[in-house]
Amino acid sequence: FFHTPTEVAEGKAPTGRTFRIGGMVEGGSIKRDSDGITVRFAITDTARSIPVSYKGPLPDLFKEGKGAVVQGALGPDGNFAASEVLAKHDENYMPPEAQDAIDKAHKTAATVQQ
């Protein structure tokens, strides 16, 4: 299943079950924990943002302000524990609905910045 950050924030995504969130990596949100393995960031559709934590190497194309899809589970605290992170234009498959959400987020961000 795939959800936008707004759908997740509005409680439309299952807690404790695996699903995907697609959007943009929020600017200024990427932080690395002192363990050197855990990365925390926010994924946004420009309307809402979801905090994400991920343990592992990130794709080369993963950057703030760029499209990404995270797969994992939403915890009761509202934090999304990702088991997989895909960057836009990654060689891994990105579902069409995820690409649509990323494209909409980019358009909204461009409109807001003008």
C-alpha distances in whole Angstrom, upper triangle without the diagonal:
4,7,11,13,15,12,12,16,16,14,11,9,10,13,13,10,8,5,6,9,11,15,18,20,22,26,28,25,25,27,28,29,32,31,30,27,25,23,22,21,19,17,17,17,21,20,19,18,17,19,17,19,19,22,23,24,22,22,25,23,22,24,24,24,21,18,15,12,12,9,11,11,13,16,19,20,18,18,15,15,14,15,14,15,15,18,18,20,19,20,17,14,13,10,12,10,10,14,14,13,16,18,19,19,22,23,23,25,27,28,29,31,33
4,7,10,12,10,10,14,14,13,11,9,11,13,14,12,10,6,5,6,7,11,14,16,19,22,25,22,22,25,26,27,31,30,29,26,23,22,20,19,17,13,14,13,17,17,16,15,14,16,15,18,18,21,22,22,20,20,23,21,19,21,21,20,18,15,12,9,10,9,11,12,13,16,19,20,17,16,13,15,13,14,13,14,13,15,15,18,18,19,16,14,11,9,10,7,7,11,11,10,12,15,15,15,18,20,20,21,24,25,25,27,30
4,7,8,6,7,10,11,11,8,7,10,12,14,12,11,7,6,5,7,9,13,15,17,20,23,20,21,23,25,26,30,30,29,26,23,21,19,17,14,11,11,11,14,14,12,12,11,14,14,17,18,21,23,23,21,21,24,22,19,20,20,19,17,14,12,10,10,10,12,12,11,15,17,18,14,15,12,15,14,16,15,15,15,16,16,19,19,21,19,16,13,11,12,9,8,12,11,9,11,14,13,13,16,18,17,19,22,22,22,25,27
4,5,5,6,9,10,11,9,9,13,14,17,15,14,11,8,5,6,7,10,13,14,17,20,18,19,22,24,26,29,29,28,26,23,20,18,16,12,9,8,7,10,10,9,9,9,13,13,17,18,22,23,23,21,20,23,20,18,18,17,16,15,12,11,10,11,12,13,14,13,16,18,18,14,14,13,15,15,17,16,15,15,15,15,18,19,22,19,18,14,13,13,9,8,11,10,7,9,12,10,10,13,15,14,15,18,19,19,21,24
4,5,5,6,9,10,10,9,13,14,16,16,15,12,10,6,7,7,10,11,11,15,17,15,17,19,22,23,27,27,26,24,21,18,16,13,9,7,6,6,9,8,6,6,6,10,11,15,17,20,22,23,20,20,23,20,18,18,16,15,15,13,12,11,11,12,13,13,11,14,16,15,11,12,11,14,14,17,16,15,16,16,16,20,20,23,21,20,17,16,16,13,11,14,13,9,11,14,12,10,14,16,14,14,18,19,18,20,23
4,5,5,6,9,9,10,13,15,18,18,17,14,13,10,10,10,12,14,14,17,19,17,20,22,25,26,30,30,30,28,24,22,19,16,12,10,8,7,9,7,5,7,8,12,14,18,20,24,26,26,24,24,26,24,21,21,19,17,17,15,15,14,14,16,17,16,14,16,17,16,13,14,13,17,17,20,20,19,19,19,19,23,24,26,24,23,19,18,18,14,13,16,14,11,13,15,12,11,15,16,13,15,18,18,17,20,22
4,6,5,6,5,7,10,12,15,15,15,12,11,9,11,12,15,16,17,20,22,20,22,24,26,28,31,31,31,29,25,23,20,18,15,12,11,10,12,10,9,10,10,14,15,19,21,24,26,27,25,25,28,25,23,23,21,20,20,17,16,14,14,15,15,14,12,15,16,16,12,14,13,17,17,20,20,19,19,20,20,24,24,27,24,22,19,17,17,13,13,16,14,11,14,16,14,14,17,18,16,18,21,21,20,23,26
4,5,5,5,5,8,9,12,12,13,10,10,8,11,12,14,15,16,19,21,18,20,22,24,24,28,28,28,25,22,20,17,16,13,11,11,11,13,12,9,9,8,11,12,15,17,21,23,25,22,23,26,24,21,22,20,20,19,17,16,13,13,13,12,11,9,11,12,12,9,10,10,13,14,17,17,17,18,20,20,24,24,26,24,22,19,18,19,15,14,17,16,13,15,18,16,15,19,20,18,19,23,23,22,25,27
4,5,8,8,11,11,15,15,16,14,14,11,13,13,15,16,15,19,20,17,20,21,24,24,28,28,28,26,23,21,17,16,12,11,10,11,12,10,7,8,7,10,13,16,19,23,25,26,24,25,28,26,23,22,20,20,20,18,17,16,15,16,15,13,10,12,12,12,8,10,11,15,16,19,20,19,21,22,22,26,26,29,26,25,22,21,21,18,17,19,19,15,17,19,17,15,19,20,18,19,22,22,21,23,26
4,6,8,11,12,16,16,17,15,15,13,15,16,18,19,19,22,23,21,23,25,27,28,32,32,32,30,26,24,21,19,16,15,13,13,14,11,9,11,11,14,16,20,22,26,28,30,27,28,31,29,26,26,24,23,23,21,20,19,18,18,18,16,13,14,14,14,11,14,14,18,19,22,23,22,23,24,25,28,28,31,29,27,24,22,22,19,18,21,19,16,18,21,18,17,21,22,19,20,24,23,22,25,28
4,6,8,9,12,13,15,13,14,13,16,17,20,20,20,24,25,22,24,25,27,28,31,31,31,29,26,24,21,20,17,16,15,15,17,15,12,13,12,14,16,19,21,25,27,29,27,28,31,30,26,27,25,25,25,22,21,19,17,17,16,13,10,12,11,12,10,13,13,16,18,20,22,22,23,25,25,29,29,31,28,26,24,22,23,19,18,22,21,18,20,23,20,19,23,24,22,23,27,27,25,28,31
4,7,9,13,12,13,12,13,12,14,16,19,21,21,25,26,24,25,27,29,29,33,33,33,30,27,25,23,21,18,16,16,15,17,15,13,14,13,16,17,20,22,25,27,29,27,28,31,29,26,27,25,25,24,21,20,17,17,16,15,13,11,14,14,15,12,15,14,17,18,20,21,21,22,24,24,27,27,29,26,24,21,19,20,16,16,19,18,16,18,21,19,19,22,23,21,23,26,26,26,28,31
4,7,10,9,10,8,9,9,13,15,18,19,20,24,25,22,23,25,26,27,30,30,30,27,24,22,20,19,17,15,15,15,18,16,14,14,12,14,15,17,19,22,24,26,24,25,28,27,24,25,24,24,23,20,18,15,14,12,12,9,8,11,12,14,11,12,11,14,14,17,17,18,19,21,22,25,25,27,24,22,19,17,19,15,15,18,18,15,18,21,19,19,22,24,22,24,27,27,27,29,32
4,6,6,8,8,11,12,15,18,21,22,23,26,27,24,25,26,27,27,30,29,30,27,23,23,21,20,18,17,18,19,21,20,17,17,14,16,15,17,19,21,24,26,25,26,29,28,26,27,26,26,25,23,20,17,15,13,11,8,7,10,10,13,11,13,11,13,14,16,17,19,21,23,24,27,26,28,24,23,21,19,21,18,17,21,21,19,21,24,23,22,26,27,26,27,30,31,30,33,35
4,6,8,9,12,13,17,19,21,21,22,26,26,23,23,24,25,24,27,27,27,24,21,21,19,19,18,17,18,20,22,21,17,16,13,14,14,15,17,20,22,25,24,26,29,28,25,27,26,26,26,23,21,18,15,13,10,7,5,6,7,10,9,10,9,11,13,15,17,19,21,24,25,28,27,29,26,24,23,21,23,21,20,23,24,21,23,26,25,24,27,29,27,28,32,32,31,33,36
4,7,9,12,14,18,20,23,22,24,27,27,24,24,24,24,23,26,25,26,23,20,20,19,19,19,18,20,22,25,23,20,19,15,15,14,15,16,18,20,23,23,25,28,28,25,27,27,27,27,24,21,18,15,12,9,5,6,6,8,11,10,11,10,10,12,13,15,18,20,23,25,28,27,28,25,24,22,22,24,22,20,24,25,23,24,27,27,26,29,31,30,30,34,35,34,35,39
4,6,10,12,16,19,22,22,24,27,28,24,24,25,25,25,28,26,27,23,21,21,20,20,19,18,20,21,24,24,21,19,16,16,15,16,16,18,20,23,22,24,27,27,24,26,26,27,26,23,20,16,13,10,8,5,7,9,11,14,13,13,11,11,11,12,14,16,19,22,24,26,24,26,22,21,20,19,21,19,18,22,23,21,22,26,25,25,28,30,29,30,33,34,33,35,38
4,7,10,14,17,20,20,22,25,26,23,22,23,23,24,27,25,25,21,19,19,18,18,18,16,18,20,23,23,20,18,15,16,14,14,14,16,18,20,19,20,24,23,21,23,24,25,23,20,17,13,10,7,5,5,8,11,13,16,14,13,10,10,9,9,11,13,15,18,20,23,21,22,18,17,16,15,18,17,15,19,20,18,20,23,23,23,25,28,27,28,31,32,32,34,37
4,7,10,14,17,17,20,23,25,22,21,23,23,24,28,26,26,22,20,19,18,17,16,14,16,16,20,20,17,16,13,15,13,14,14,17,18,20,19,19,23,22,19,22,22,22,20,17,14,10,8,6,6,6,8,12,15,16,14,13,10,11,9,10,11,12,13,16,17,20,19,20,17,15,13,12,15,13,12,15,17,15,16,20,20,19,22,24,24,24,27,29,29,30,33
4,7,10,13,14,17,20,22,19,19,21,22,23,27,25,24,21,19,17,16,15,14,11,13,14,17,18,15,14,12,13,12,14,13,16,17,18,16,16,20,18,16,18,18,18,16,13,10,7,5,4,6,8,10,14,17,17,14,13,10,11,9,10,9,10,10,13,14,17,16,17,14,13,10,10,12,10,8,12,13,12,13,16,17,16,18,21,21,21,24,26,26,27,30
4,7,10,11,13,17,19,16,17,19,20,22,26,25,24,21,19,16,15,13,11,8,9,10,13,14,12,11,9,11,10,13,13,17,18,18,16,16,19,17,15,16,16,15,14,11,8,6,5,7,9,10,10,14,16,17,13,12,9,11,10,12,11,10,10,12,13,16,16,18,15,14,11,11,13,10,8,11,12,9,10,14,14,12,15,18,17,18,21,22,22,24,26
4,7,9,12,15,18,16,16,19,21,23,27,26,25,22,20,17,16,13,11,7,8,8,12,13,12,11,10,13,12,15,15,18,19,19,16,15,17,15,13,14,14,13,11,8,6,4,7,9,12,13,14,17,20,20,16,15,12,14,12,14,12,10,9,10,10,13,13,16,14,13,9,10,10,8,5,8,9,6,6,10,11,9,12,14,14,15,17,19,19,21,24
4,7,9,12,15,14,15,18,20,23,26,27,25,23,20,17,15,12,10,6,5,5,8,10,10,9,10,12,12,15,16,19,20,19,16,15,17,14,12,12,11,9,8,6,6,7,9,12,15,16,16,19,21,20,17,16,14,16,14,16,14,12,11,10,10,13,14,17,16,15,12,12,12,11,7,8,9,6,5,8,8,6,8,11,11,11,14,16,16,17,20
4,6,9,12,11,12,16,18,21,24,25,23,21,19,16,14,10,8,5,5,6,8,11,11,9,11,12,12,15,16,19,19,18,15,14,15,12,10,9,7,6,5,4,6,8,10,14,16,18,18,20,23,21,18,16,15,17,15,17,15,12,11,9,9,13,14,18,17,17,14,15,15,14,11,10,12,9,6,9,10,7,8,11,11,10,12,15,14,15,18
4,6,9,8,8,12,14,17,21,22,20,18,16,12,11,7,6,5,6,9,10,13,12,9,10,10,10,12,13,16,17,16,12,13,14,11,8,7,5,5,6,6,7,9,10,14,16,18,17,19,22,20,17,15,14,15,13,16,14,11,11,9,10,14,14,18,18,18,16,17,18,17,13,14,15,12,10,13,14,10,11,14,14,12,15,17,16,16,20
4,6,6,8,11,15,17,21,22,20,20,17,13,11,7,5,6,6,9,8,11,10,8,9,10,11,13,15,18,19,18,15,16,17,14,11,9,6,6,8,9,10,13,13,17,18,19,18,20,22,20,17,15,14,16,16,19,17,14,15,13,14,17,18,22,21,22,19,21,21,19,16,16,17,14,12,14,14,11,11,14,13,11,14,16,14,14,18
4,6,8,11,14,18,21,22,20,20,18,14,12,9,8,9,9,12,11,14,13,11,13,13,14,16,17,20,20,19,16,17,17,15,12,9,5,6,9,11,13,16,16,20,21,23,21,23,25,22,20,18,18,19,19,21,20,17,17,15,16,19,19,23,23,24,22,23,24,23,19,19,20,17,15,16,17,13,13,16,15,11,14,16,14,13,17
4,6,8,12,15,18,20,18,19,16,13,11,8,9,11,12,15,14,16,15,12,14,12,13,15,16,19,20,19,16,18,18,16,13,10,7,9,12,15,15,18,18,21,22,23,22,23,25,22,20,17,18,19,19,22,21,18,19,17,18,21,22,25,25,26,24,26,27,26,22,22,23,21,18,20,20,17,16,19,18,15,17,20,17,16,20
4,6,10,13,16,18,16,16,14,10,7,5,6,9,10,14,13,15,14,10,11,9,10,11,13,16,17,17,14,16,17,16,12,10,7,10,12,14,13,15,15,18,19,19,18,19,21,18,16,14,14,15,15,18,18,15,17,16,17,21,21,24,24,25,22,24,25,24,20,21,22,19,17,20,20,16,17,20,19,16,19,21,19,18,22
4,7,10,13,15,13,13,11,7,6,4,7,10,13,16,16,18,16,13,12,10,10,10,11,13,14,13,11,13,14,14,10,9,7,11,12,14,13,15,14,17,18,19,19,19,22,19,17,14,14,15,14,17,16,13,15,14,16,19,19,22,22,23,22,24,25,24,21,21,23,20,18,21,22,18,18,22,21,18,21,23,22,21,25
4,7,10,12,10,11,9,6,5,6,10,13,16,19,19,21,19,15,14,11,10,9,11,12,13,13,12,15,16,16,13,12,11,14,16,17,16,18,16,19,19,20,19,19,21,19,18,14,15,15,15,17,17,15,17,17,20,22,21,25,24,26,24,27,29,27,24,25,27,24,22,25,25,22,22,26,25,22,24,27,25,24,28
4,7,8,6,7,6,5,6,9,13,15,19,22,23,25,22,18,17,13,12,10,10,10,11,11,11,15,16,17,14,13,14,17,18,19,18,19,17,19,19,20,20,20,22,20,19,16,16,14,14,16,16,15,18,18,21,23,22,24,24,26,25,28,30,29,25,26,29,26,24,27,28,25,25,29,28,25,28,30,28,28,31
4,5,6,7,5,6,8,11,14,18,21,24,25,26,24,20,18,14,13,10,10,10,12,13,14,18,19,20,17,17,17,21,21,22,20,21,18,20,19,20,19,19,21,19,19,15,16,14,15,16,18,17,20,21,24,26,24,27,26,28,27,30,32,31,28,29,31,28,27,30,31,27,28,32,31,28,31,33,31,31,34
4,5,8,8,10,11,15,18,21,24,28,29,30,27,24,22,18,16,13,13,12,13,15,16,20,21,23,20,20,20,24,25,26,24,24,22,23,22,23,23,22,24,21,22,19,19,17,18,19,20,20,23,24,27,29,27,29,29,31,31,33,36,35,31,32,35,32,30,33,34,31,31,35,34,31,34,37,34,34,37
4,5,7,9,12,16,19,22,25,29,30,31,28,25,22,18,16,13,12,10,11,13,15,19,20,22,20,20,21,25,25,26,23,24,21,22,21,22,22,21,24,22,22,19,19,16,17,17,19,19,22,23,27,29,26,28,27,30,29,32,35,34,30,32,35,32,30,34,35,32,32,36,35,33,36,38,36,36,39
4,6,8,11,14,18,20,24,28,28,30,28,24,22,18,16,13,11,9,9,10,12,16,17,19,17,17,19,22,22,23,21,22,20,21,20,22,23,22,25,23,23,19,19,17,16,17,17,17,20,20,24,26,23,25,25,27,27,30,33,32,29,30,33,30,28,31,33,30,30,34,33,31,33,36,34,34,37
4,7,10,13,17,19,22,26,27,29,26,22,20,17,14,10,8,5,6,8,10,14,16,18,15,17,18,22,21,22,19,19,17,17,17,19,20,20,23,21,21,17,16,14,13,13,14,14,17,18,22,24,21,23,22,24,24,27,30,30,26,27,30,28,26,29,31,28,29,32,32,30,33,35,34,33,37
4,7,10,14,16,19,23,24,26,23,19,16,13,10,7,6,4,7,9,10,14,16,18,15,16,17,20,20,20,17,17,14,15,14,16,16,16,19,18,17,14,13,10,10,11,13,13,16,17,21,23,21,23,22,24,23,26,28,27,24,26,28,26,24,27,29,26,27,30,30,28,30,33,31,31,35
4,7,10,13,16,20,21,23,20,16,14,11,8,6,5,6,8,9,9,12,14,15,12,12,13,16,16,17,14,15,13,14,14,16,16,16,19,17,16,13,12,10,10,12,12,11,14,15,18,21,19,21,20,22,21,24,26,25,22,23,25,23,21,24,25,22,23,27,26,24,27,29,28,27,31
4,7,10,13,17,18,19,16,13,11,7,6,4,6,9,11,12,11,14,16,16,13,13,12,15,15,16,14,14,12,14,14,14,14,14,17,15,13,10,10,9,10,13,13,12,15,15,18,21,20,23,21,23,21,23,25,24,20,22,24,21,19,23,23,20,21,25,24,22,25,27,25,25,29
4,7,10,14,14,16,13,10,8,6,5,7,9,12,13,14,12,14,16,15,11,10,9,11,12,13,11,12,11,14,14,15,14,15,18,15,13,10,10,11,11,14,13,11,14,13,16,19,18,22,21,22,20,21,23,22,18,19,21,18,16,19,20,16,18,21,20,18,21,23,21,21,25
4,6,10,11,12,10,6,5,4,6,9,11,14,16,16,14,16,17,16,12,11,9,10,12,12,10,11,10,13,14,14,13,15,17,14,12,10,9,11,11,15,14,12,14,14,15,19,19,22,21,21,19,20,21,19,16,17,19,15,14,17,17,14,15,18,17,15,19,20,19,19,23
4,7,9,11,8,5,5,7,7,10,12,16,17,17,14,15,17,15,12,11,9,9,10,9,8,8,8,12,13,14,13,15,18,16,13,11,10,12,11,14,13,11,12,12,13,17,17,20,19,19,16,17,18,16,12,14,15,11,10,14,14,10,12,16,14,13,17,18,17,18,22
4,5,7,6,4,6,9,10,14,16,20,21,21,18,18,20,17,14,13,11,9,10,9,10,10,11,14,16,16,15,17,19,18,14,13,12,15,15,18,17,14,15,14,14,18,18,22,21,20,17,17,17,15,12,13,13,10,9,12,11,8,10,13,11,10,14,15,14,15,19
4,5,6,7,9,12,14,17,19,23,24,23,20,20,21,18,16,15,13,11,11,10,11,11,13,16,18,18,17,20,21,20,16,16,15,18,17,20,19,16,16,15,14,18,19,22,21,20,16,16,16,13,11,12,11,7,7,9,8,5,8,10,8,9,12,13,12,14,17
4,6,7,11,13,15,19,21,25,26,25,22,22,23,20,17,16,13,10,12,12,13,15,16,19,21,21,19,22,23,21,18,18,17,20,20,23,22,19,19,17,17,20,22,25,24,23,20,20,19,17,15,15,14,11,10,11,9,6,8,10,7,6,10,11,9,11,14
4,7,10,14,16,20,22,26,28,28,25,25,26,23,21,19,16,14,16,15,16,17,18,20,21,21,19,21,21,20,16,17,17,21,21,24,23,21,21,20,19,23,24,28,27,25,22,21,20,17,16,17,15,12,12,14,11,8,12,12,9,9,13,12,11,14,16
4,7,10,13,17,19,23,25,25,23,23,25,23,20,18,16,14,16,15,15,15,15,18,18,18,15,17,18,16,13,13,14,17,18,21,21,19,20,19,19,23,24,27,26,25,21,21,21,18,16,17,16,13,13,15,13,10,14,15,12,12,16,16,14,16,19
4,7,9,13,16,20,21,22,19,20,22,20,17,16,13,13,14,13,13,13,13,15,16,15,13,15,16,14,11,11,11,14,15,18,18,16,17,17,18,22,22,25,24,23,20,20,21,18,15,17,17,13,13,16,14,11,14,16,14,13,17,18,16,17,21
4,6,10,13,17,19,20,18,19,22,20,16,16,14,14,15,14,13,12,11,13,12,12,10,11,13,11,8,7,7,11,11,15,15,14,16,16,18,22,21,24,23,22,19,20,21,18,15,18,18,14,14,18,17,14,17,19,17,16,20,21,19,21,24
4,7,10,14,16,18,16,18,21,19,16,15,14,15,16,15,13,13,11,13,12,12,10,11,12,10,8,5,6,9,10,14,15,13,16,17,19,22,22,25,23,23,21,21,23,21,18,20,21,17,17,20,20,17,19,22,20,19,22,24,22,23,26
4,7,10,13,14,13,15,18,17,14,14,13,15,15,14,12,11,8,10,9,10,9,10,13,11,9,6,5,6,7,10,11,10,13,14,17,20,19,22,20,20,18,20,22,20,17,19,20,17,16,20,20,17,19,23,21,20,24,25,24,25,28
4,7,10,12,12,15,17,18,14,15,15,17,17,17,14,13,10,11,10,10,10,11,14,12,11,7,6,5,6,9,10,10,14,15,18,21,20,22,20,21,20,21,24,22,19,21,23,20,19,23,24,21,22,26,25,23,27,29,27,28,31
4,6,9,9,12,15,16,13,14,15,18,17,16,13,12,9,10,9,11,12,13,16,15,14,11,9,6,5,7,8,8,12,14,17,20,17,19,18,19,18,20,23,22,19,21,23,21,20,23,24,22,23,27,26,25,28,30,29,29,33
4,7,9,12,15,17,14,16,18,20,20,19,16,15,12,12,11,13,15,15,19,18,17,14,12,9,8,8,9,10,13,15,19,21,18,20,18,21,20,23,26,25,22,24,26,24,23,26,28,25,26,30,30,28,31,33,32,32,36
4,6,10,12,15,13,15,17,20,19,19,15,15,13,13,13,16,18,19,22,21,21,17,15,12,10,9,9,9,12,14,18,19,16,18,16,19,19,22,25,25,22,23,26,25,23,26,28,26,26,30,30,28,31,34,33,33,36
4,7,9,12,10,13,16,19,17,17,14,15,13,14,15,18,20,21,25,24,23,19,17,14,12,11,10,9,11,12,16,17,14,15,15,18,18,21,24,25,21,22,25,24,22,25,27,25,25,29,29,27,29,32,32,31,34
4,6,8,6,9,12,15,13,13,11,12,11,13,15,18,19,21,25,24,22,18,16,14,11,11,9,7,8,9,12,14,11,13,13,16,16,19,21,22,18,19,22,21,18,21,23,21,21,25,25,23,25,29,28,27,31
4,5,5,9,12,14,12,12,10,11,11,14,16,19,21,24,27,26,24,21,18,17,13,13,10,7,7,6,10,10,7,10,10,13,13,17,19,20,17,17,20,19,17,19,22,20,20,23,25,23,24,28,28,27,30
4,6,8,12,14,12,13,12,14,15,17,20,23,25,27,30,29,27,24,21,20,17,17,14,11,10,8,10,10,8,11,12,15,16,19,21,22,19,18,22,21,18,20,23,21,20,23,25,23,24,27,27,26,29
4,6,10,11,8,9,9,12,14,17,19,23,24,26,30,29,26,23,21,20,17,17,14,11,9,6,7,8,7,10,12,14,14,17,19,20,16,15,18,18,14,16,19,17,16,20,21,19,20,24,24,23,26
4,7,9,7,8,7,10,11,14,17,20,21,23,26,25,22,19,17,17,14,15,12,8,8,5,8,10,9,12,13,15,14,17,19,19,15,15,18,17,13,16,18,16,15,19,20,18,19,23,22,22,25
4,6,6,8,9,12,13,17,19,22,22,24,27,25,23,20,18,18,16,18,15,12,11,8,10,12,12,16,16,18,17,19,20,20,17,16,19,17,14,16,18,15,14,17,18,15,17,20,20,19,22
4,5,8,10,13,14,18,20,22,21,23,26,24,21,18,17,18,17,19,17,13,13,11,12,14,15,19,19,20,18,21,21,21,17,17,18,16,13,15,16,13,12,16,16,13,15,18,17,16,19
4,7,9,13,15,18,21,23,22,24,27,25,22,20,19,20,18,21,19,15,14,11,11,14,15,19,19,20,17,19,19,19,16,15,16,14,10,12,13,10,8,12,12,9,11,14,14,13,16
4,7,10,13,17,19,22,22,24,27,26,22,20,18,20,17,19,16,13,11,8,7,10,12,15,16,16,14,16,16,16,13,12,14,12,8,10,12,10,8,12,13,11,12,16,16,15,18
4,7,10,14,17,19,20,23,25,24,21,19,17,18,15,17,14,11,9,6,5,9,10,14,13,13,11,13,13,13,9,8,10,9,6,8,10,9,8,12,13,12,14,17,17,17,20
4,7,10,13,16,17,20,23,22,19,17,14,15,12,13,11,7,6,4,5,9,9,12,11,12,9,11,13,12,8,9,12,10,7,11,13,11,11,15,16,15,17,20,20,20,23
4,7,10,13,14,17,21,20,17,15,12,13,10,11,8,6,5,6,8,11,10,13,11,10,8,9,11,11,7,9,11,10,9,12,14,12,14,17,18,17,20,22,22,23,26
4,7,9,11,14,18,17,15,12,9,9,6,8,6,5,6,9,11,14,12,15,12,12,10,12,14,13,10,12,15,13,12,16,17,15,17,20,20,20,22,25,24,25,28
4,7,10,13,16,17,15,13,9,8,5,6,5,6,8,12,14,16,14,16,13,12,11,12,15,14,11,14,16,15,15,18,19,18,20,23,23,23,26,28,28,29,32
4,7,10,13,14,12,10,7,6,4,5,7,9,12,15,17,20,18,19,16,16,15,15,18,17,15,18,20,17,18,22,22,21,23,26,25,25,28,30,29,31,34
4,6,10,11,10,9,6,5,7,8,10,12,15,18,20,23,21,23,20,19,18,18,21,18,16,20,21,19,20,23,23,22,24,27,26,26,30,31,30,32,35
4,7,8,6,6,4,6,9,11,13,14,17,20,22,25,23,26,23,22,20,20,22,19,17,21,22,19,20,23,23,21,24,26,25,25,29,30,28,30,33
4,5,5,5,6,7,10,13,16,17,20,22,25,28,26,29,26,25,24,23,26,23,21,25,25,22,23,27,26,24,27,29,28,28,31,32,31,32,36
4,5,7,9,11,14,17,19,21,24,26,28,31,30,32,29,29,27,26,28,25,24,27,28,24,25,29,28,26,29,31,29,29,33,33,32,33,37
4,6,9,11,14,17,20,20,23,25,27,31,30,32,29,29,27,27,29,26,24,27,28,24,25,28,27,25,28,30,28,27,31,32,30,31,35
4,6,10,12,16,18,18,21,22,24,28,27,29,27,26,24,24,26,23,21,24,24,20,21,25,23,21,24,26,24,24,28,28,26,28,31
4,6,9,13,15,15,18,20,22,25,24,27,24,24,22,23,25,22,20,22,23,20,20,24,23,20,23,26,24,23,27,28,26,28,31
4,6,10,11,12,15,17,19,22,21,23,21,21,19,19,22,19,17,20,21,18,18,22,21,19,22,24,23,23,26,28,26,27,31
4,7,9,11,14,17,19,22,20,22,20,20,19,20,23,21,18,21,23,20,20,24,24,22,24,27,26,25,29,30,29,30,34
4,5,7,10,13,16,19,17,19,16,17,16,17,20,19,16,18,20,18,18,21,22,20,22,25,25,24,27,29,28,29,33
4,7,10,14,17,19,16,17,15,16,15,17,20,19,17,19,22,20,20,23,24,23,24,28,28,27,30,32,31,32,35
4,7,10,13,15,12,14,11,12,12,14,17,17,14,16,19,18,17,20,22,21,22,25,26,25,27,30,30,30,33
4,7,10,12,10,12,10,11,11,13,16,16,13,14,17,16,14,18,19,18,19,22,23,22,24,27,26,27,30
4,7,9,6,9,7,8,8,11,13,14,11,11,15,14,12,15,18,16,17,20,21,20,22,25,25,26,28
4,6,5,9,9,10,9,12,14,15,11,11,14,13,11,13,16,14,14,18,19,18,19,23,23,23,25
4,5,9,9,10,8,11,12,13,9,8,11,11,8,10,13,13,12,15,17,16,17,20,21,21,23
4,6,8,9,8,12,12,14,12,10,13,14,11,12,16,16,14,17,20,19,19,23,24,23,25
4,5,7,8,12,14,16,13,12,15,16,13,15,18,18,17,20,22,21,22,26,27,26,28
4,7,9,12,14,17,15,14,17,18,16,18,21,21,20,23,26,25,26,29,30,30,32
4,6,10,13,15,13,13,16,17,16,18,21,21,21,23,25,25,26,29,30,30,33
4,6,9,12,10,10,14,15,14,16,19,19,20,22,24,24,26,28,29,30,32
4,6,8,7,7,10,11,11,13,15,16,16,19,20,21,22,25,26,27,29
4,6,5,6,9,10,11,13,15,16,17,19,20,21,23,25,26,27,29
4,5,5,6,9,10,10,12,14,15,16,18,20,21,23,24,26,27
4,5,5,6,9,10,11,12,14,15,17,18,20,21,23,24,26
4,5,5,6,9,10,11,12,14,15,17,18,20,21,23,25
4,5,5,6,9,10,11,12,14,15,17,18,20,21,23
4,5,5,6,9,10,11,12,14,15,17,18,20,22
4,5,5,6,9,10,11,12,14,15,16,18,20
4,5,5,6,9,10,10,12,14,15,16,19
4,5,5,6,9,10,11,12,14,15,17
4,5,5,6,9,10,11,12,14,16
4,5,5,6,9,10,10,12,14
4,5,5,6,9,10,11,13
4,5,5,6,9,10,11
4,5,5,6,9,10
4,5,5,6,9
4,6,5,6
4,6,5
4,6
4
